[in-house]
Amino acid sequence: MAIARYRIDIDQYLQSLLGDTTIQQVVEEVKQETAAAPVSNIEQVVIEYTDGTRYEGGVIGNEWAGFGRCFFSNGNYYEGEVDHDVLHGVGTLIYANGDKARK
């Protein structure tokens, strides 16, 4: 099976997508839209589960979101990014014995 390779001029390709709009104009529009958007709709909560786990941090709706701390009943805890009820992104798992695992 052959793989086709194409050489393109990136400036010409972008110009074909953008028309008369420049890259700088697109960047400025994105900056303005981002600045106008609400910073966050994350609510800060403390949730205690029946298995002894406790979560302190952000939620959107009923799901963990943003940054949080999760204390497990075995003495371990996690501190870092969470998303959709999952320990996700940059964070540190601290074991009950003090050892740390970072990701």
C-alpha positions in Angstrom: 0.0 0.0 0.0 1.4 3.4 -1.0 1.1 6.4 1.1 0.6 9.6 -0.8 2.8 12.5 0.4 1.9 16.1 -0.3 4.0 19.2 -0.1 2.0 22.3 0.6 2.8 25.9 1.3 1.4 26.4 4.8 0.8 30.1 4.2 -1.1 29.4 1.0 -3.2 26.7 2.7 -4.1 29.0 5.6 -4.9 31.8 3.3 -7.3 29.5 1.4 -9.1 28.8 4.7 -9.1 32.3 6.0 -9.7 34.3 2.9 -8.9 37.9 3.6 -8.6 37.4 7.4 -5.1 37.3 8.7 -3.7 34.9 11.4 -3.3 37.9 13.7 -6.9 38.8 13.3 -8.0 35.3 14.2 -5.7 35.3 17.3 -7.2 38.7 18.4 -10.7 37.4 18.0 -10.0 34.3 20.1 -8.4 36.4 22.8 -11.5 38.7 22.9 -13.9 35.7 23.0 -11.8 34.1 25.7 -11.7 37.3 27.8 -15.5 37.7 27.5 -16.3 34.1 28.5 -17.0 33.4 32.1 -14.0 32.2 34.0 -15.6 29.2 35.5 -18.9 27.7 36.5 -17.1 25.3 38.9 -18.6 25.1 42.4 -16.3 24.2 45.3 -17.7 21.4 47.5 -16.9 18.7 50.1 -18.4 15.3 49.4 -18.2 12.4 51.8 -18.9 9.0 50.4 -20.2 5.9 52.3 -16.9 4.0 51.7 -15.0 6.6 53.7 -13.6 8.5 50.7 -13.9 12.3 50.9 -13.6 14.7 47.9 -12.8 18.4 48.4 -12.7 20.5 45.2 -14.6 21.6 42.1 -17.7 20.2 40.6 -19.7 21.0 37.5 -23.2 19.6 37.9 -22.5 16.3 39.9 -19.1 15.6 38.4 -15.6 16.4 39.8 -14.0 19.1 37.7 -11.0 21.4 37.8 -8.8 20.9 40.9 -9.5 18.7 43.8 -8.3 16.6 46.7 -9.5 13.0 47.2 -8.8 11.4 50.5 -9.2 7.6 50.4 -10.2 5.4 53.4 -6.8 3.6 53.2 -5.0 6.8 54.1 -3.8 7.6 50.5 -4.9 10.9 48.9 -4.7 12.6 45.6 -4.2 16.3 44.9 -4.5 17.7 41.4 -6.6 18.0 38.3 -9.9 16.1 38.0 -12.4 15.8 35.2 -15.7 13.9 35.0 -15.2 12.2 38.3 -11.7 10.9 37.3 -8.3 11.8 38.6 -7.1 13.3 35.4 -4.2 15.5 34.3 -1.4 16.9 36.5 -1.5 15.7 40.1 0.2 13.9 42.9 -0.9 10.7 44.7 0.4 10.7 48.2 0.4 7.3 49.9 -0.3 6.7 53.5 3.4 6.0 54.1 4.4 9.4 52.7 5.6 8.2 49.3 4.5 10.3 46.3 3.7 9.5 42.7 3.4 12.5 40.4 2.0 12.6 36.9 
